[in-house]
Every structure is written in structure tokens, then in C-alpha cells.
Amino acid sequence: MKQLIESIVKPLVDFPKDVHVDVVEEDNRVTYQLSVNKTDIGKVIGKQGRVAKAIRTVVYAAGSSQQKKIFLEIGE
């Protein structure tokens, strides 16, 4: 899942080396924390959050087979 998120986000940003995904696993949920360069945050979120929503949709669909809930947090 981590590689999926990186492969979606890296082509969108100007600084692909600054894209990092951290995984936080709890009992019934997995949180993926996406961090990008400060100048690229707008490109990842998109107008009215459309790009972020599309990324989350793909991630949630890919993780639907897991028994845990999946969350994606986007930050700097």
C-alpha cells in the first residue's frame, strides 16, 4: 500500500524525493501519513481537495480486502 501511495503521488509533485509515507498500525485501523515538500502540498490536495479525495478513493479501494480501516493523512 505504501508503494501504491508513493507511485500515485510522485508524478504529481516537483520534488519526488521528498515524498515519504509512514505507517501507523493500531488494533483495528491503519493510518498512512503522507508527507511532501511544503511547496507541493497544494498539488497533492488539489482544487477543493479533489486530488486528495481521488487518492483516498484509490487507497481505500485497494485496502478494502483488509479487515482493518484505512486512513490517509496528508501533511508537510
N, CA and C atoms as a LAMMPS dump frame, in Angstrom:
ITEM: TIMESTEP
0
ITEM: NUMBER OF ATOMS
228
ITEM: BOX BOUNDS ff ff ff
-5.0000000000000000e+02 5.0000000000000000e+02
-5.0000000000000000e+02 5.0000000000000000e+02
-5.0000000000000000e+02 5.0000000000000000e+02
ITEM: ATOMS id mol type element x y z
1 1 1 N 0.824 -1.188 0
2 1 2 C 0 0 0
3 1 3 C 0.872 1.256 0
4 2 1 N 1.961 1.191 0.756
5 2 2 C 2.879 2.319 0.83
6 2 3 C 3.433 2.64 -0.553
7 3 1 N 3.793 1.617 -1.31
8 3 2 C 4.32 1.819 -2.665
9 3 3 C 3.252 2.361 -3.6
10 4 1 N 2.018 1.943 -3.42
11 4 2 C 0.915 2.453 -4.233
12 4 3 C 0.751 3.954 -4.028
13 5 1 N 0.761 4.392 -2.785
14 5 2 C 0.611 5.815 -2.485
15 5 3 C 1.762 6.607 -3.091
16 6 1 N 2.981 6.102 -2.927
17 6 2 C 4.14 6.801 -3.485
18 6 3 C 4.076 6.863 -5.004
19 7 1 N 3.652 5.78 -5.644
20 7 2 C 3.598 5.77 -7.106
21 7 3 C 2.507 6.694 -7.649
22 8 1 N 1.478 6.967 -6.862
23 8 2 C 0.44 7.911 -7.28
24 8 3 C 0.913 9.348 -7.09
25 9 1 N 1.579 9.625 -5.983
26 9 2 C 1.904 10.997 -5.613
27 9 3 C 3.162 11.521 -6.303
28 10 1 N 4.179 10.701 -6.483
29 10 2 C 5.45 11.187 -7.027
30 10 3 C 5.335 11.87 -8.387
31 11 1 N 4.533 11.381 -9.323
32 11 2 C 4.42 12.113 -10.601
33 11 3 C 3.714 13.462 -10.481
34 12 1 N 2.998 13.695 -9.406
35 12 2 C 2.248 14.935 -9.238
36 12 3 C 3.097 16.092 -8.715
37 13 1 N 4.198 15.79 -8.048
38 13 2 C 4.947 16.81 -7.32
39 13 3 C 6.223 17.206 -8.044
40 14 1 N 6.784 18.363 -7.65
41 14 2 C 8.05 18.844 -8.215
42 14 3 C 9.26 18.217 -7.528
43 15 1 N 9.104 17.792 -6.288
44 15 2 C 10.194 17.21 -5.517
45 15 3 C 9.834 15.787 -5.09
46 16 1 N 9.929 14.813 -6.003
47 16 2 C 9.526 13.437 -5.665
48 16 3 C 10.397 12.784 -4.592
49 17 1 N 11.609 13.282 -4.394
50 17 2 C 12.472 12.7 -3.36
51 17 3 C 11.985 13.039 -1.958
52 18 1 N 11.153 14.072 -1.842
53 18 2 C 10.638 14.494 -0.538
54 18 3 C 9.34 13.791 -0.158
55 19 1 N 8.859 12.867 -0.989
56 19 2 C 7.626 12.139 -0.699
57 19 3 C 7.946 10.985 0.247
58 20 1 N 7.302 10.983 1.409
59 20 2 C 7.511 9.924 2.392
60 20 3 C 6.158 9.46 2.922
61 21 1 N 6.05 8.158 3.123
62 21 2 C 4.825 7.587 3.676
63 21 3 C 5.193 6.797 4.928
64 22 1 N 4.612 7.187 6.052
65 22 2 C 4.809 6.468 7.307
66 22 3 C 3.543 5.686 7.625
67 23 1 N 3.719 4.513 8.21
68 23 2 C 2.585 3.646 8.523
69 23 3 C 2.446 3.532 10.029
70 24 1 N 1.227 3.787 10.528
71 24 2 C 0.917 3.637 11.947
72 24 3 C -0.205 2.606 12.05
73 25 1 N 0.11 1.445 12.639
74 25 2 C -0.885 0.382 12.762
75 25 3 C -1.389 0.308 14.194
76 26 1 N -2.701 0.239 14.314
77 26 2 C -3.343 0.058 15.608
78 26 3 C -4.197 -1.203 15.52
79 27 1 N -4.989 -1.468 16.542
80 27 2 C -5.764 -2.701 16.592
81 27 3 C -6.661 -2.905 15.382
82 28 1 N -7.49 -1.906 15.086
83 28 2 C -8.46 -2.094 14.004
84 28 3 C -8.346 -1.034 12.917
85 29 1 N -7.198 -0.338 12.845
86 29 2 C -7.018 0.686 11.816
87 29 3 C -5.56 0.831 11.425
88 30 1 N -5.354 1.226 10.185
89 30 2 C -4.019 1.511 9.673
90 30 3 C -4.047 2.934 9.128
91 31 1 N -3.121 3.772 9.607
92 31 2 C -3.048 5.154 9.162
93 31 3 C -1.773 5.34 8.354
94 32 1 N -1.932 5.826 7.127
95 32 2 C -0.79 6.154 6.278
96 32 3 C -0.622 7.662 6.32
97 33 1 N 0.556 8.107 6.756
98 33 2 C 0.827 9.531 6.877
99 33 3 C 1.733 9.945 5.723
100 34 1 N 1.165 10.674 4.784
101 34 2 C 1.882 11.125 3.599
102 34 3 C 2.458 12.503 3.862
103 35 1 N 3.756 12.644 3.649
104 35 2 C 4.387 13.956 3.786
105 35 3 C 5.099 14.292 2.485
106 36 1 N 4.932 15.538 2.051
107 36 2 C 5.544 16.026 0.824
108 36 3 C 6.228 17.349 1.121
109 37 1 N 6.974 17.857 0.149
110 37 2 C 7.622 19.152 0.273
111 37 3 C 6.553 20.227 0.483
112 38 1 N 6.907 21.256 1.228
113 38 2 C 5.953 22.316 1.56
114 38 3 C 5.374 22.978 0.306
115 39 1 N 6.175 23.108 -0.74
116 39 2 C 5.7 23.755 -1.968
117 39 3 C 4.776 22.857 -2.778
118 40 1 N 4.791 21.554 -2.525
119 40 2 C 3.982 20.605 -3.288
120 40 3 C 2.649 20.259 -2.63
121 41 1 N 2.388 20.767 -1.449
122 41 2 C 1.19 20.376 -0.716
123 41 3 C -0.081 20.745 -1.488
124 42 1 N -0.067 21.866 -2.171
125 42 2 C -1.231 22.286 -2.945
126 42 3 C -1.513 21.368 -4.118
127 43 1 N -0.461 20.834 -4.724
128 43 2 C -0.633 19.926 -5.856
129 43 3 C -1.227 18.601 -5.413
130 44 1 N -0.872 18.162 -4.22
131 44 2 C -1.387 16.889 -3.717
132 44 3 C -2.835 17.035 -3.252
133 45 1 N -3.18 18.183 -2.697
134 45 2 C -4.554 18.396 -2.243
135 45 3 C -5.461 18.746 -3.419
136 46 1 N -5.007 19.614 -4.312
137 46 2 C -5.791 19.982 -5.484
138 46 3 C -6.878 20.992 -5.159
139 47 1 N -7.54 21.462 -6.211
140 47 2 C -8.612 22.435 -6.032
141 47 3 C -9.782 21.772 -5.316
142 48 1 N -10.201 22.413 -4.233
143 48 2 C -11.3 21.926 -3.406
144 48 3 C -11.071 20.496 -2.923
145 49 1 N -9.807 20.061 -2.83
146 49 2 C -9.481 18.74 -2.305
147 49 3 C -9.765 17.59 -3.246
148 50 1 N -9.914 17.881 -4.528
149 50 2 C -10.295 16.826 -5.473
150 50 3 C -9.204 15.779 -5.664
151 51 1 N -7.937 16.212 -5.742
152 51 2 C -6.85 15.252 -5.935
153 51 3 C -6.698 14.382 -4.69
154 52 1 N -6.753 14.995 -3.512
155 52 2 C -6.652 14.237 -2.264
156 52 3 C -7.787 13.235 -2.148
157 53 1 N -8.978 13.639 -2.537
158 53 2 C -10.127 12.736 -2.477
159 53 3 C -9.947 11.559 -3.432
160 54 1 N -9.405 11.828 -4.618
161 54 2 C -9.17 10.755 -5.587
162 54 3 C -8.111 9.782 -5.081
163 55 1 N -7.05 10.304 -4.472
164 55 2 C -6.001 9.439 -3.913
165 55 3 C -6.593 8.566 -2.806
166 56 1 N -7.382 9.171 -1.938
167 56 2 C -8.001 8.413 -0.841
168 56 3 C -8.932 7.333 -1.379
169 57 1 N -9.68 7.638 -2.431
170 57 2 C -10.589 6.66 -3.02
171 57 3 C -9.833 5.437 -3.514
172 58 1 N -8.714 5.657 -4.197
173 58 2 C -7.915 4.541 -4.703
174 58 3 C -7.328 3.73 -3.552
175 59 1 N -6.812 4.417 -2.544
176 59 2 C -6.208 3.727 -1.397
177 59 3 C -7.257 2.919 -0.637
178 60 1 N -8.433 3.499 -0.427
179 60 2 C -9.488 2.786 0.299
180 60 3 C -9.961 1.576 -0.499
181 61 1 N -10.058 1.713 -1.816
182 61 2 C -10.491 0.59 -2.65
183 61 3 C -9.451 -0.526 -2.642
184 62 1 N -8.175 -0.166 -2.693
185 62 2 C -7.118 -1.171 -2.682
186 62 3 C -7.05 -1.889 -1.334
187 63 1 N -7.421 -1.199 -0.265
188 63 2 C -7.355 -1.801 1.063
189 63 3 C -8.663 -2.388 1.542
190 64 1 N -9.643 -2.453 0.68
191 64 2 C -10.951 -2.944 1.114
192 64 3 C -10.938 -4.426 1.485
193 65 1 N -9.947 -5.159 1.016
194 65 2 C -9.883 -6.578 1.345
195 65 3 C -9.344 -6.826 2.758
196 66 1 N -8.713 -5.805 3.333
197 66 2 C -8.197 -5.955 4.695
198 66 3 C -9.327 -5.818 5.7
199 67 1 N -9.117 -6.383 6.87
200 67 2 C -10.122 -6.315 7.921
201 67 3 C -10.023 -5.011 8.717
202 68 1 N -8.965 -4.239 8.498
203 68 2 C -8.757 -3.006 9.241
204 68 3 C -9.226 -1.811 8.419
205 69 1 N -9.63 -0.743 9.113
206 69 2 C -9.992 0.501 8.445
207 69 3 C -8.714 1.22 8.04
208 70 1 N -8.747 1.86 6.891
209 70 2 C -7.565 2.54 6.372
210 70 3 C -7.832 4.036 6.342
211 71 1 N -6.838 4.801 6.792
212 71 2 C -6.912 6.262 6.767
213 71 3 C -5.667 6.806 6.088
214 72 1 N -5.815 7.924 5.382
215 72 2 C -4.695 8.581 4.728
216 72 3 C -4.662 10.029 5.193
217 73 1 N -3.559 10.413 5.828
218 73 2 C -3.37 11.779 6.291
219 73 3 C -2.316 12.436 5.418
220 74 1 N -2.577 13.653 5
221 74 2 C -1.638 14.381 4.139
222 74 3 C -1.105 15.58 4.905
223 75 1 N 0.209 15.735 4.92
224 75 2 C 0.832 16.84 5.621
225 75 3 C 2.172 17.197 5.013
226 76 1 N 2.822 18.164 5.641
227 76 2 C 4.133 18.621 5.151
228 76 3 C 5.235 17.764 5.701
